[in-house]
Amino acid sequence: MSGKKSRHLSGREKSSDRPVHHHTDLSVYPLTPDHWDDFEVLFGPRGACGGCWCMWWRLTSHEFREGAGTANRDKFRECIREPTPPGVLAYRGQVAVGWCAVAPREKYRRLASSRTLQPIDDTPVWAITCLYVGKADRRQGLTRQLIEAACVFAASFGASARKQLSL
């Protein structure tokens, strides 16, 4: 055995682990501790992009730079233990193929400190801050499906309004 992790569900489905969204051969689940290993394999050793581990929006610039790599990975792993999962993980069969970060706006410190992305009213909103699809699965419409699943996921936690930001 090569010691390399594979991107798949490891037979741990249970009644509370039903997909948020199912589209043809794609199933989407909330990122919980049960799915961490698959997420980690999807993101690879560099955390998808330069040690980000989906922490760029959650940290100040200084915190992010200091934690790039394993520290950001460890911080994000703590996020998946919170009552509200930080997003959704897409599977094709047993293989994790895509990720969408979606959470209440207040979870993202950079949105709060941005001069250009301030709230336009008092409506509580959820924000999608990251979409990642593995190289082998790009250009197949997964991004749209991930966004749809993220909206279903957010609605299951009470999100009712959709607002779009161009970043």
N, C-alpha and C positions, 0 to 999 in steps of 0.2 A: 504494500500500500504506500502511496506517495506522501501521505500525511496532509495532503491538501484537502480543505473542507469543500464539500459540495453544497450547492445552493438548493436545498430541498426541504420540504416538511419531513420531519423525522417520525412519522407515524404517531403524532401526539394530538391528533384532532379529538376534541371532546365536544359535548353539547354547547358549551359556552364559547367555542372557537369556530363559530359559523362564519362564513364569508360575509363581509359588509356588502359586497357587490359581486355578481357573477355575470360575466359576459363571454359567451362562447367558451373558449378554452382558457379564459382568464378568470381567476378568483382573487379577490382582494380582502385582506384581513387587517384589522388594527395591529399596529406594531406593539406587541406585548413581550414580556420576558420569554415567553415560549417561542417567539419568532426571532429572537436576537441573533442566534447563530446564522440563520439564513440572511438576515440583514447585513451582518458583518461580512459574509462571503460576497454578497452582491456589491457592497461598497469596496471590497478589496483592501489591501494593506495600507493604501493611502487615504482611505476614508472618502472615496468617490473623487474628490477634487482637492488636492493639496492639503490633506489633513483636516478637512472641514468637519466631517462627521455631522453635518447638518446643524452646526452650532453657530454659524456666522450671524444669523438674525437674533439668536438668543443671548449673545454676549456683547460686551463693549468691544471696540476695536482692539484695545490693549489686552483684554482678557483672551480674545480670540487668538491674537498673534502669539501670546505666551503659551497657549494651550494647543497650538496646531500639532496634530498627530495624536499620540496616545492619550494625552490629557483631555482633548476634546472628545475622543471616543469614550473615555470613561465618564465624562460629564453627560454625554448624550445617553449613555447606558442608564444613568440615574433617571433621566427623563422618562424612560419607558416604564419605570416603576411607579410613576404618578398615576392617580386615579383616571385621568384622561390620557389615553395614548397619544403620542406626538404626531401620528400620521398613519398612513396605510401602506401596506406592502403587497405588491401584486405577484401572483404565482401563475405560471403556465405549467399545468400539471403539478409536479412536486418541486419545481424549480422557481426560486425567487427571481423575477425579471425586472421589477420596477418599484419605485418608491415615490410617495408624495407626502411632504410634510404639511400638515394642516392643524392649526390649533387656535384657541382664542387669541386675539390680537395682543392682549396683555402679557402673553408668554414671550413675546419678541421684543427685547429691549431696544433693538435698533429701530424698530418702527416707532417706539415711544420717543426716541431722541431725534428722529428725522425731522428736518424742517419742511421737507416737501411731501412727506407721507403722513401728515397729521390727520386725525379723525375729522370728518366733515360734519358729524353730529354725534349725539350720545348713543346711537344704536350700537349695541354690542355686536361685534363682527368677528368672524374667524378669518384667518389669513392663510393662504397657500404660499409658502416661502421657498419650497424646493421641489423639483421634479427630477428624478434620476431614473434612467433606463439603461440596463446593461448593454454593452456594445453589440452583442449578437442579436438583440431584440429591438434595436432602434429602427425607425422608419416603417413602423407597422401599426401606427395609430394608438399605441399604448398611452401616450401622454393624455390624449382626450379621455380615454377610459379611466385613467388614474384620477383626473380632475372630477369626472362624474362620480366615481366612487368616494372621493374625498368629500364631495358635497353631501352625499348620502350619509357618510360617517358623521360629518359635522351636524347634520340635521338630527341624527340619533342622539346627540348631546344637547339638543335644543336650539341650534343655530337656525335662524329663520330668514335672515336677510343676506343677500349676496351683493357684494360690491367688488368691482374689479379695479385693480391698480395696474398700471403699466410700469414695469420696472426695467 
